[in-house]
Amino acid sequence: MPDNAEFSFHVHKLGNAGRPALFTIAIWEGTVLRGICYAQPLDAALAAFRKVLDEWGRQPMDEEVCRHSGMS
């Protein structure tokens, strides 16, 4: 993955009256929306997102890991 790779991700916040919000995070890989975490507290959701970014950072530079829809 190039050092300046671009990707799209979505965050959904589930509000719970009187309780901390939960978050779902997903990343577009080509035409597929890949779920990273589902209904997790913020710290857990961000940790899952960071894990994915760290994994991508260890990929060889010539390997395309994250594909943005409409971009080559």
Buried (B, 14 or more C-beta within 10 A) or exposed (E): BEEEBEBEBEEEEEEEEEEEEBBBBBBBBEEEEEEBBBEBBEEEBBEBBEEBBEEBEEEEEEEEBBBBEEEE
